[in-house]
Amino acid sequence: MRMHAAKRVEIVIEAVMETRLTEALERAGVTGYTVLPVSGGGGRSGRWSREGQVGRATGMVAVVCLVRPARLDALLEAAFTVVDRHMGVVCVTDAQVLRAERF
């Protein structure tokens, strides 16, 4: 089967920012993404878990999308309009996909 180059972008962000992020991605031309709950983790601010949160904290989500390499810059610019002022991590990796017309 013929494979096509793509970029996989994973954005981990506070769950309360999910809608703002996905709307920004859609405005940038991203045609599909998947949102996954994040059950916990650790980083610069220490360890955390969804169960251990109190108050207004709603946890984190991971937004995953695959795009053609030519669309990556627009996606990243859109993502950073949201992520820049909030907790979050953006990861970009090379990927190979079937059915390139879907991306």
Biopython code that builds the backbone (N, CA, C, O; Angstrom):
import numpy as np
from Bio.PDB.StructureBuilder import StructureBuilder

atoms = [
    (1, "MET", "N", (0.836, -1.185, 0.000)),
    (1, "MET", "CA", (0.000, 0.000, 0.000)),
    (1, "MET", "C", (0.879, 1.245, 0.000)),
    (1, "MET", "O", (1.967, 1.255, 0.576)),
    (2, "ARG", "N", (0.404, 2.258, -0.633)),
    (2, "ARG", "CA", (1.138, 3.511, -0.693)),
    (2, "ARG", "C", (0.856, 4.348, 0.550)),
    (2, "ARG", "O", (-0.296, 4.578, 0.917)),
    (3, "MET", "N", (1.926, 4.794, 1.182)),
    (3, "MET", "CA", (1.831, 5.634, 2.372)),
    (3, "MET", "C", (2.149, 7.078, 1.987)),
    (3, "MET", "O", (2.857, 7.335, 1.014)),
    (4, "HIS", "N", (1.617, 8.003, 2.765)),
    (4, "HIS", "CA", (1.791, 9.431, 2.494)),
    (4, "HIS", "C", (2.297, 10.120, 3.758)),
    (4, "HIS", "O", (1.869, 9.797, 4.866)),
    (5, "ALA", "N", (3.206, 11.068, 3.581)),
    (5, "ALA", "CA", (3.773, 11.806, 4.717)),
    (5, "ALA", "C", (2.713, 12.689, 5.361)),
    (5, "ALA", "O", (1.907, 13.326, 4.683)),
    (6, "ALA", "N", (2.739, 12.707, 6.683)),
    (6, "ALA", "CA", (1.834, 13.562, 7.455)),
    (6, "ALA", "C", (2.560, 13.992, 8.722)),
    (6, "ALA", "O", (3.640, 13.491, 9.033)),
    (7, "LYS", "N", (1.965, 14.908, 9.434)),
    (7, "LYS", "CA", (2.449, 15.340, 10.742)),
    (7, "LYS", "C", (1.371, 15.002, 11.769)),
    (7, "LYS", "O", (0.194, 15.309, 11.577)),
    (8, "ARG", "N", (1.791, 14.368, 12.857)),
    (8, "ARG", "CA", (0.886, 14.086, 13.975)),
    (8, "ARG", "C", (1.161, 15.134, 15.037)),
    (8, "ARG", "O", (2.297, 15.291, 15.486)),
    (9, "VAL", "N", (0.139, 15.838, 15.430)),
    (9, "VAL", "CA", (0.262, 16.895, 16.427)),
    (9, "VAL", "C", (-0.570, 16.497, 17.639)),
    (9, "VAL", "O", (-1.759, 16.201, 17.522)),
    (10, "GLU", "N", (0.067, 16.493, 18.795)),
    (10, "GLU", "CA", (-0.614, 16.205, 20.057)),
    (10, "GLU", "C", (-0.502, 17.443, 20.934)),
    (10, "GLU", "O", (0.589, 17.961, 21.173)),
    (11, "ILE", "N", (-1.635, 17.898, 21.399)),
    (11, "ILE", "CA", (-1.677, 19.084, 22.242)),
    (11, "ILE", "C", (-2.360, 18.696, 23.553)),
    (11, "ILE", "O", (-3.535, 18.330, 23.565)),
    (12, "VAL", "N", (-1.625, 18.779, 24.637)),
    (12, "VAL", "CA", (-2.195, 18.512, 25.959)),
    (12, "VAL", "C", (-2.459, 19.865, 26.604)),
    (12, "VAL", "O", (-1.558, 20.694, 26.733)),
    (13, "ILE", "N", (-3.703, 20.073, 27.006)),
    (13, "ILE", "CA", (-4.108, 21.380, 27.527)),
    (13, "ILE", "C", (-5.189, 21.194, 28.585)),
    (13, "ILE", "O", (-5.828, 20.144, 28.660)),
    (14, "GLU", "N", (-5.382, 22.218, 29.395)),
    (14, "GLU", "CA", (-6.434, 22.185, 30.403)),
    (14, "GLU", "C", (-7.784, 21.933, 29.722)),
    (14, "GLU", "O", (-8.087, 22.526, 28.687)),
    (15, "ALA", "N", (-8.585, 21.051, 30.316)),
    (15, "ALA", "CA", (-9.863, 20.677, 29.713)),
    (15, "ALA", "C", (-10.774, 21.877, 29.474)),
    (15, "ALA", "O", (-11.539, 21.884, 28.509)),
    (16, "VAL", "N", (-10.706, 22.887, 30.332)),
    (16, "VAL", "CA", (-11.563, 24.061, 30.149)),
    (16, "VAL", "C", (-11.222, 24.820, 28.870)),
    (16, "VAL", "O", (-12.021, 25.635, 28.411)),
    (17, "MET", "N", (-10.044, 24.565, 28.284)),
    (17, "MET", "CA", (-9.625, 25.258, 27.067)),
    (17, "MET", "C", (-9.908, 24.441, 25.799)),
    (17, "MET", "O", (-9.594, 24.886, 24.695)),
    (18, "GLU", "N", (-10.494, 23.260, 25.948)),
    (18, "GLU", "CA", (-10.716, 22.376, 24.800)),
    (18, "GLU", "C", (-11.496, 23.049, 23.671)),
    (18, "GLU", "O", (-11.061, 23.011, 22.520)),
    (19, "THR", "N", (-12.619, 23.651, 23.974)),
    (19, "THR", "CA", (-13.442, 24.265, 22.931)),
    (19, "THR", "C", (-12.707, 25.402, 22.250)),
    (19, "THR", "O", (-12.748, 25.519, 21.025)),
    (20, "ARG", "N", (-12.040, 26.234, 23.019)),
    (20, "ARG", "CA", (-11.292, 27.346, 22.416)),
    (20, "ARG", "C", (-10.212, 26.819, 21.471)),
    (20, "ARG", "O", (-10.001, 27.372, 20.391)),
    (21, "LEU", "N", (-9.527, 25.745, 21.885)),
    (21, "LEU", "CA", (-8.480, 25.169, 21.046)),
    (21, "LEU", "C", (-9.061, 24.539, 19.782)),
    (21, "LEU", "O", (-8.567, 24.798, 18.685)),
    (22, "THR", "N", (-10.084, 23.728, 19.914)),
    (22, "THR", "CA", (-10.625, 23.058, 18.723)),
    (22, "THR", "C", (-11.247, 24.056, 17.749)),
    (22, "THR", "O", (-11.166, 23.862, 16.536)),
    (23, "GLU", "N", (-11.856, 25.104, 18.253)),
    (23, "GLU", "CA", (-12.386, 26.143, 17.360)),
    (23, "GLU", "C", (-11.259, 26.852, 16.616)),
    (23, "GLU", "O", (-11.397, 27.159, 15.432)),
    (24, "ALA", "N", (-10.154, 27.114, 17.293)),
    (24, "ALA", "CA", (-8.998, 27.745, 16.636)),
    (24, "ALA", "C", (-8.426, 26.823, 15.562)),
    (24, "ALA", "O", (-8.059, 27.284, 14.481)),
    (25, "LEU", "N", (-8.348, 25.535, 15.851)),
    (25, "LEU", "CA", (-7.848, 24.577, 14.863)),
    (25, "LEU", "C", (-8.761, 24.522, 13.641)),
    (25, "LEU", "O", (-8.285, 24.495, 12.507)),
    (26, "GLU", "N", (-10.050, 24.506, 13.870)),
    (26, "GLU", "CA", (-10.998, 24.476, 12.749)),
    (26, "GLU", "C", (-10.869, 25.721, 11.888)),
    (26, "GLU", "O", (-10.900, 25.631, 10.661)),
    (27, "ARG", "N", (-10.722, 26.898, 12.527)),
    (27, "ARG", "CA", (-10.534, 28.137, 11.752)),
    (27, "ARG", "C", (-9.262, 28.086, 10.919)),
    (27, "ARG", "O", (-9.181, 28.720, 9.867)),
    (28, "ALA", "N", (-8.255, 27.325, 11.389)),
    (28, "ALA", "CA", (-6.982, 27.204, 10.674)),
    (28, "ALA", "C", (-7.047, 26.143, 9.569)),
    (28, "ALA", "O", (-6.053, 25.910, 8.882)),
    (29, "GLY", "N", (-8.197, 25.504, 9.394)),
    (29, "GLY", "CA", (-8.347, 24.537, 8.324)),
    (29, "GLY", "C", (-8.149, 23.082, 8.712)),
    (29, "GLY", "O", (-8.122, 22.210, 7.843)),
    (30, "VAL", "N", (-8.009, 22.806, 9.994)),
    (30, "VAL", "CA", (-7.885, 21.421, 10.446)),
    (30, "VAL", "C", (-9.251, 20.761, 10.286)),
    (30, "VAL", "O", (-10.244, 21.243, 10.832)),
    (31, "THR", "N", (-9.301, 19.667, 9.542)),
    (31, "THR", "CA", (-10.581, 19.034, 9.219)),
    (31, "THR", "C", (-10.946, 17.884, 10.144)),
    (31, "THR", "O", (-12.059, 17.365, 10.068)),
    (32, "GLY", "N", (-10.027, 17.476, 11.019)),
    (32, "GLY", "CA", (-10.349, 16.400, 11.938)),
    (32, "GLY", "C", (-9.372, 16.352, 13.096)),
    (32, "GLY", "O", (-8.207, 16.728, 12.965)),
    (33, "TYR", "N", (-9.859, 15.888, 14.220)),
    (33, "TYR", "CA", (-9.033, 15.755, 15.418)),
    (33, "TYR", "C", (-9.738, 14.790, 16.366)),
    (33, "TYR", "O", (-10.922, 14.497, 16.202)),
    (34, "THR", "N", (-9.015, 14.313, 17.337)),
    (34, "THR", "CA", (-9.551, 13.437, 18.374)),
    (34, "THR", "C", (-9.209, 14.051, 19.728)),
    (34, "THR", "O", (-8.087, 14.513, 19.938)),
    (35, "VAL", "N", (-10.166, 14.056, 20.637)),
    (35, "VAL", "CA", (-9.947, 14.576, 21.982)),
    (35, "VAL", "C", (-9.982, 13.392, 22.953)),
    (35, "VAL", "O", (-10.945, 12.626, 22.988)),
    (36, "LEU", "N", (-8.921, 13.264, 23.732)),
    (36, "LEU", "CA", (-8.800, 12.171, 24.694)),
    (36, "LEU", "C", (-8.666, 12.730, 26.107)),
    (36, "LEU", "O", (-7.999, 13.746, 26.305)),
    (37, "PRO", "N", (-9.288, 12.083, 27.089)),
    (37, "PRO", "CA", (-9.073, 12.521, 28.468)),
    (37, "PRO", "C", (-7.676, 12.123, 28.921)),
    (37, "PRO", "O", (-7.157, 11.084, 28.514)),
    (38, "VAL", "N", (-7.070, 12.953, 29.765)),
    (38, "VAL", "CA", (-5.757, 12.651, 30.339)),
    (38, "VAL", "C", (-5.995, 12.368, 31.817)),
    (38, "VAL", "O", (-6.540, 13.211, 32.530)),
    (39, "SER", "N", (-5.592, 11.197, 32.278)),
    (39, "SER", "CA", (-5.901, 10.802, 33.651)),
    (39, "SER", "C", (-4.900, 11.327, 34.675)),
    (39, "SER", "O", (-5.201, 11.349, 35.869)),
    (40, "GLY", "N", (-3.731, 11.744, 34.238)),
    (40, "GLY", "CA", (-2.750, 12.285, 35.167)),
    (40, "GLY", "C", (-1.415, 12.458, 34.493)),
    (40, "GLY", "O", (-1.253, 12.169, 33.308)),
    (41, "GLY", "N", (-0.456, 12.938, 35.268)),
    (41, "GLY", "CA", (0.875, 13.131, 34.719)),
    (41, "GLY", "C", (1.758, 13.875, 35.699)),
    (41, "GLY", "O", (1.441, 14.011, 36.881)),
    (42, "GLY", "N", (2.858, 14.346, 35.182)),
    (42, "GLY", "CA", (3.788, 15.100, 36.004)),
    (42, "GLY", "C", (4.605, 16.007, 35.116)),
    (42, "GLY", "O", (4.775, 15.736, 33.927)),
    (43, "GLY", "N", (5.104, 17.066, 35.680)),
    (43, "GLY", "CA", (5.891, 18.007, 34.905)),
    (43, "GLY", "C", (6.498, 19.054, 35.796)),
    (43, "GLY", "O", (6.765, 18.821, 36.975)),
    (44, "ARG", "N", (6.710, 20.208, 35.214)),
    (44, "ARG", "CA", (7.342, 21.321, 35.901)),
    (44, "ARG", "C", (6.634, 21.687, 37.207)),
    (44, "ARG", "O", (7.280, 22.102, 38.169)),
    (45, "SER", "N", (5.336, 21.536, 37.238)),
    (45, "SER", "CA", (4.567, 21.890, 38.431)),
    (45, "SER", "C", (4.352, 20.716, 39.378)),
    (45, "SER", "O", (3.644, 20.849, 40.376)),
    (46, "GLY", "N", (4.951, 19.574, 39.078)),
    (46, "GLY", "CA", (4.792, 18.398, 39.931)),
    (46, "GLY", "C", (3.813, 17.398, 39.355)),
    (46, "GLY", "O", (3.345, 17.540, 38.226)),
    (47, "ARG", "N", (3.510, 16.379, 40.153)),
    (47, "ARG", "CA", (2.592, 15.322, 39.732)),
    (47, "ARG", "C", (1.152, 15.752, 39.974)),
    (47, "ARG", "O", (0.871, 16.552, 40.867)),
    (48, "TRP", "N", (0.238, 15.208, 39.163)),
    (48, "TRP", "CA", (-1.180, 15.485, 39.344)),
    (48, "TRP", "C", (-1.976, 14.299, 38.829)),
    (48, "TRP", "O", (-1.469, 13.491, 38.051)),
    (49, "SER", "N", (-3.220, 14.198, 39.264)),
    (49, "SER", "CA", (-4.130, 13.187, 38.740)),
    (49, "SER", "C", (-5.529, 13.762, 38.704)),
    (49, "SER", "O", (-5.866, 14.659, 39.477)),
    (50, "ARG", "N", (-6.326, 13.248, 37.816)),
    (50, "ARG", "CA", (-7.706, 13.716, 37.681)),
    (50, "ARG", "C", (-8.460, 13.536, 38.992)),
    (50, "ARG", "O", (-9.255, 14.397, 39.369)),
    (51, "GLU", "N", (-8.223, 12.429, 39.690)),
    (51, "GLU", "CA", (-8.927, 12.147, 40.942)),
    (51, "GLU", "C", (-8.517, 13.091, 42.065)),
    (51, "GLU", "O", (-9.322, 13.376, 42.951)),
    (52, "GLY", "N", (-7.284, 13.580, 42.044)),
    (52, "GLY", "CA", (-6.777, 14.398, 43.134)),
    (52, "GLY", "C", (-7.077, 15.876, 43.016)),
    (52, "GLY", "O", (-6.639, 16.657, 43.860)),
    (53, "GLN", "N", (-7.809, 16.283, 41.996)),
    (53, "GLN", "CA", (-8.047, 17.712, 41.793)),
    (53, "GLN", "C", (-9.240, 18.188, 42.606)),
    (53, "GLN", "O", (-10.174, 17.434, 42.879)),
    (54, "VAL", "N", (-9.183, 19.457, 42.984)),
    (54, "VAL", "CA", (-10.260, 20.060, 43.772)),
    (54, "VAL", "C", (-10.637, 21.391, 43.155)),
    (54, "VAL", "O", (-9.918, 21.927, 42.312)),
    (55, "GLY", "N", (-11.763, 21.913, 43.579)),
    (55, "GLY", "CA", (-12.175, 23.238, 43.125)),
    (55, "GLY", "C", (-12.566, 23.245, 41.661)),
    (55, "GLY", "O", (-13.225, 22.322, 41.181)),
    (56, "ARG", "N", (-12.157, 24.293, 40.949)),
    (56, "ARG", "CA", (-12.553, 24.479, 39.560)),
    (56, "ARG", "C", (-11.739, 23.630, 38.584)),
    (56, "ARG", "O", (-12.075, 23.574, 37.401)),
    (57, "ALA", "N", (-10.700, 22.982, 39.040)),
    (57, "ALA", "CA", (-9.839, 22.207, 38.152)),
    (57, "ALA", "C", (-10.635, 21.085, 37.493)),
    (57, "ALA", "O", (-11.379, 20.366, 38.159)),
    (58, "THR", "N", (-10.475, 20.946, 36.190)),
    (58, "THR", "CA", (-11.223, 19.926, 35.457)),
    (58, "THR", "C", (-10.300, 18.947, 34.764)),
    (58, "THR", "O", (-10.767, 18.121, 33.980)),
    (59, "GLY", "N", (-9.027, 19.009, 35.022)),
    (59, "GLY", "CA", (-8.108, 18.079, 34.401)),
    (59, "GLY", "C", (-7.575, 18.573, 33.077)),
    (59, "GLY", "O", (-7.662, 19.753, 32.737)),
    (60, "MET", "N", (-7.018, 17.621, 32.338)),
    (60, "MET", "CA", (-6.378, 17.924, 31.064)),
    (60, "MET", "C", (-6.975, 17.030, 29.984)),
    (60, "MET", "O", (-7.527, 15.969, 30.276)),
    (61, "VAL", "N", (-6.857, 17.469, 28.735)),
    (61, "VAL", "CA", (-7.239, 16.664, 27.588)),
    (61, "VAL", "C", (-6.077, 16.675, 26.599)),
    (61, "VAL", "O", (-5.239, 17.577, 26.608)),
    (62, "ALA", "N", (-6.047, 15.656, 25.752)),
    (62, "ALA", "CA", (-5.085, 15.612, 24.656)),
    (62, "ALA", "C", (-5.869, 15.717, 23.354)),
    (62, "ALA", "O", (-6.779, 14.927, 23.103)),
    (63, "VAL", "N", (-5.516, 16.688, 22.538)),
    (63, "VAL", "CA", (-6.129, 16.854, 21.222)),
    (63, "VAL", "C", (-5.094, 16.362, 20.209)),
    (63, "VAL", "O", (-3.981, 16.884, 20.138)),
    (64, "VAL", "N", (-5.476, 15.359, 19.433)),
    (64, "VAL", "CA", (-4.565, 14.723, 18.480)),
    (64, "VAL", "C", (-5.099, 14.937, 17.072)),
    (64, "VAL", "O", (-6.280, 14.711, 16.811)),
    (65, "CYS", "N", (-4.230, 15.374, 16.165)),
    (65, "CYS", "CA", (-4.646, 15.520, 14.775)),
    (65, "CYS", "C", (-3.507, 15.160, 13.831)),
    (65, "CYS", "O", (-2.329, 15.254, 14.176)),
    (66, "LEU", "N", (-3.889, 14.753, 12.652)),
    (66, "LEU", "CA", (-2.949, 14.458, 11.570)),
    (66, "LEU", "C", (-3.201, 15.455, 10.454)),
    (66, "LEU", "O", (-4.345, 15.670, 10.052)),
    (67, "VAL", "N", (-2.133, 16.064, 9.953)),
    (67, "VAL", "CA", (-2.274, 17.037, 8.868)),
    (67, "VAL", "C", (-1.169, 16.826, 7.847)),
    (67, "VAL", "O", (-0.134, 16.224, 8.132)),
    (68, "ARG", "N", (-1.417, 17.331, 6.669)),
    (68, "ARG", "CA", (-0.360, 17.352, 5.655)),
    (68, "ARG", "C", (0.731, 18.304, 6.123)),
    (68, "ARG", "O", (0.437, 19.301, 6.782)),
    (69, "PRO", "N", (1.976, 18.013, 5.796)),
    (69, "PRO", "CA", (3.072, 18.878, 6.237)),
    (69, "PRO", "C", (2.879, 20.354, 5.866)),
    (69, "PRO", "O", (3.285, 21.235, 6.624)),
    (70, "ALA", "N", (2.277, 20.628, 4.731)),
    (70, "ALA", "CA", (2.074, 22.011, 4.301)),
    (70, "ALA", "C", (1.111, 22.771, 5.215)),
    (70, "ALA", "O", (1.121, 24.002, 5.229)),
    (71, "ARG", "N", (0.291, 22.065, 5.967)),
    (71, "ARG", "CA", (-0.684, 22.706, 6.851)),
    (71, "ARG", "C", (-0.180, 22.867, 8.291)),
    (71, "ARG", "O", (-0.869, 23.447, 9.131)),
    (72, "LEU", "N", (1.003, 22.359, 8.566)),
    (72, "LEU", "CA", (1.505, 22.350, 9.940)),
    (72, "LEU", "C", (1.664, 23.748, 10.525)),
    (72, "LEU", "O", (1.234, 23.981, 11.655)),
    (73, "ASP", "N", (2.257, 24.671, 9.809)),
    (73, "ASP", "CA", (2.495, 26.010, 10.357)),
    (73, "ASP", "C", (1.193, 26.694, 10.754)),
    (73, "ASP", "O", (1.127, 27.312, 11.817)),
    (74, "ALA", "N", (0.160, 26.598, 9.926)),
    (74, "ALA", "CA", (-1.124, 27.217, 10.253)),
    (74, "ALA", "C", (-1.719, 26.585, 11.511)),
    (74, "ALA", "O", (-2.286, 27.284, 12.351)),
    (75, "LEU", "N", (-1.591, 25.272, 11.638)),
    (75, "LEU", "CA", (-2.096, 24.577, 12.821)),
    (75, "LEU", "C", (-1.361, 25.057, 14.061)),
    (75, "LEU", "O", (-1.991, 25.370, 15.072)),
    (76, "LEU", "N", (-0.037, 25.120, 13.995)),
    (76, "LEU", "CA", (0.752, 25.529, 15.161)),
    (76, "LEU", "C", (0.464, 26.972, 15.566)),
    (76, "LEU", "O", (0.375, 27.279, 16.755)),
    (77, "GLU", "N", (0.321, 27.850, 14.591)),
    (77, "GLU", "CA", (-0.010, 29.247, 14.894)),
    (77, "GLU", "C", (-1.348, 29.327, 15.610)),
    (77, "GLU", "O", (-1.489, 30.066, 16.584)),
    (78, "ALA", "N", (-2.335, 28.570, 15.133)),
    (78, "ALA", "CA", (-3.657, 28.558, 15.765)),
    (78, "ALA", "C", (-3.567, 27.986, 17.176)),
    (78, "ALA", "O", (-4.156, 28.535, 18.108)),
    (79, "ALA", "N", (-2.841, 26.898, 17.337)),
    (79, "ALA", "CA", (-2.707, 26.264, 18.648)),
    (79, "ALA", "C", (-2.033, 27.204, 19.642)),
    (79, "ALA", "O", (-2.451, 27.284, 20.797)),
    (80, "PHE", "N", (-1.013, 27.903, 19.214)),
    (80, "PHE", "CA", (-0.282, 28.767, 20.139)),
    (80, "PHE", "C", (-1.068, 29.999, 20.543)),
    (80, "PHE", "O", (-0.752, 30.607, 21.566)),
    (81, "THR", "N", (-2.083, 30.394, 19.779)),
    (81, "THR", "CA", (-2.930, 31.498, 20.234)),
    (81, "THR", "C", (-3.669, 31.107, 21.506)),
    (81, "THR", "O", (-4.060, 31.973, 22.288)),
    (82, "VAL", "N", (-3.862, 29.804, 21.720)),
    (82, "VAL", "CA", (-4.551, 29.299, 22.911)),
    (82, "VAL", "C", (-3.551, 28.808, 23.950)),
    (82, "VAL", "O", (-3.641, 29.185, 25.118)),
    (83, "VAL", "N", (-2.614, 27.984, 23.547)),
    (83, "VAL", "CA", (-1.690, 27.331, 24.473)),
    (83, "VAL", "C", (-0.713, 28.314, 25.106)),
    (83, "VAL", "O", (-0.303, 28.120, 26.250)),
    (84, "ASP", "N", (-0.341, 29.343, 24.398)),
    (84, "ASP", "CA", (0.692, 30.270, 24.868)),
    (84, "ASP", "C", (0.408, 30.829, 26.254)),
    (84, "ASP", "O", (1.339, 31.042, 27.030)),
    (85, "ARG", "N", (-0.847, 31.070, 26.582)),
    (85, "ARG", "CA", (-1.196, 31.694, 27.864)),
    (85, "ARG", "C", (-1.699, 30.693, 28.901)),
    (85, "ARG", "O", (-2.167, 31.099, 29.965)),
    (86, "HIS", "N", (-1.614, 29.401, 28.614)),
    (86, "HIS", "CA", (-2.163, 28.391, 29.518)),
    (86, "HIS", "C", (-1.188, 27.226, 29.646)),
    (86, "HIS", "O", (-0.230, 27.107, 28.882)),
    (87, "MET", "N", (-1.451, 26.372, 30.627)),
    (87, "MET", "CA", (-0.664, 25.148, 30.742)),
    (87, "MET", "C", (-0.905, 24.310, 29.490)),
    (87, "MET", "O", (-2.037, 24.201, 29.019)),
    (88, "GLY", "N", (0.141, 23.730, 28.963)),
    (88, "GLY", "CA", (-0.044, 22.870, 27.803)),
    (88, "GLY", "C", (1.263, 22.468, 27.182)),
    (88, "GLY", "O", (2.298, 23.105, 27.380)),
    (89, "VAL", "N", (1.194, 21.401, 26.428)),
    (89, "VAL", "CA", (2.355, 20.873, 25.730)),
    (89, "VAL", "C", (1.941, 20.580, 24.291)),
    (89, "VAL", "O", (0.862, 20.042, 24.046)),
    (90, "VAL", "N", (2.802, 20.934, 23.347)),
    (90, "VAL", "CA", (2.555, 20.645, 21.936)),
    (90, "VAL", "C", (3.688, 19.772, 21.436)),
    (90, "VAL", "O", (4.861, 20.099, 21.613)),
    (91, "CYS", "N", (3.337, 18.667, 20.814)),
    (91, "CYS", "CA", (4.322, 17.718, 20.294)),
    (91, "CYS", "C", (4.011, 17.445, 18.832)),
    (91, "CYS", "O", (2.859, 17.197, 18.477)),
    (92, "VAL", "N", (5.024, 17.488, 17.988)),
    (92, "VAL", "CA", (4.866, 17.216, 16.561)),
    (92, "VAL", "C", (5.781, 16.065, 16.186)),
    (92, "VAL", "O", (6.973, 16.085, 16.495)),
    (93, "THR", "N", (5.224, 15.058, 15.517)),
    (93, "THR", "CA", (6.016, 13.925, 15.043)),
    (93, "THR", "C", (5.674, 13.628, 13.599)),
    (93, "THR", "O", (4.593, 13.962, 13.113)),
    (94, "ASP", "N", (6.620, 12.994, 12.921)),
    (94, "ASP", "CA", (6.374, 12.550, 11.555)),
    (94, "ASP", "C", (5.496, 11.310, 11.589)),
    (94, "ASP", "O", (5.622, 10.468, 12.478)),
    (95, "ALA", "N", (4.604, 11.208, 10.609)),
    (95, "ALA", "CA", (3.704, 10.054, 10.525)),
    (95, "ALA", "C", (3.543, 9.659, 9.064)),
    (95, "ALA", "O", (3.856, 10.430, 8.156)),
    (96, "GLN", "N", (3.062, 8.473, 8.860)),
    (96, "GLN", "CA", (2.705, 7.968, 7.530)),
    (96, "GLN", "C", (1.238, 7.563, 7.587)),
    (96, "GLN", "O", (0.810, 6.896, 8.529)),
    (97, "VAL", "N", (0.471, 7.965, 6.584)),
    (97, "VAL", "CA", (-0.962, 7.649, 6.583)),
    (97, "VAL", "C", (-1.374, 7.015, 5.259)),
    (97, "VAL", "O", (-0.755, 7.230, 4.217)),
    (98, "LEU", "N", (-2.420, 6.242, 5.338)),
    (98, "LEU", "CA", (-3.133, 5.772, 4.146)),
    (98, "LEU", "C", (-4.205, 6.795, 3.851)),
    (98, "LEU", "O", (-4.551, 7.590, 4.724)),
    (99, "ARG", "N", (-4.739, 6.796, 2.645)),
    (99, "ARG", "CA", (-5.856, 7.683, 2.280)),
    (99, "ARG", "C", (-5.538, 9.156, 2.559)),
    (99, "ARG", "O", (-6.225, 9.807, 3.346)),
    (100, "ALA", "N", (-4.523, 9.659, 1.927)),
    (100, "ALA", "CA", (-4.079, 11.046, 2.144)),
    (100, "ALA", "C", (-5.166, 12.071, 1.865)),
    (100, "ALA", "O", (-5.117, 13.180, 2.396)),
    (101, "GLU", "N", (-6.132, 11.724, 1.052)),
    (101, "GLU", "CA", (-7.202, 12.684, 0.723)),
    (101, "GLU", "C", (-8.036, 13.072, 1.947)),
    (101, "GLU", "O", (-8.777, 14.054, 1.904)),
    (102, "ARG", "N", (-7.921, 12.323, 3.012)),
    (102, "ARG", "CA", (-8.681, 12.633, 4.234)),
    (102, "ARG", "C", (-7.986, 13.667, 5.105)),
    (102, "ARG", "O", (-8.557, 14.104, 6.104)),
    (103, "PHE", "N", (-6.784, 14.067, 4.759)),
    (103, "PHE", "CA", (-6.027, 14.993, 5.587)),
    (103, "PHE", "C", (-5.761, 16.241, 4.820)),
    (103, "PHE", "O", (-5.130, 17.162, 5.338)),
]
sb = StructureBuilder()
sb.init_structure("model")
sb.init_model(0)
sb.init_chain("A")
sb.init_seg("    ")
for serial, (resi, resn, name, xyz) in enumerate(atoms, 1):
    if name == "N":
        sb.init_residue(resn, " ", resi, " ")
    sb.init_atom(name, np.array(xyz, "f"), 0.0, 1.0, " ", f" {name:<3s}", serial, name[0])
structure = sb.get_structure()
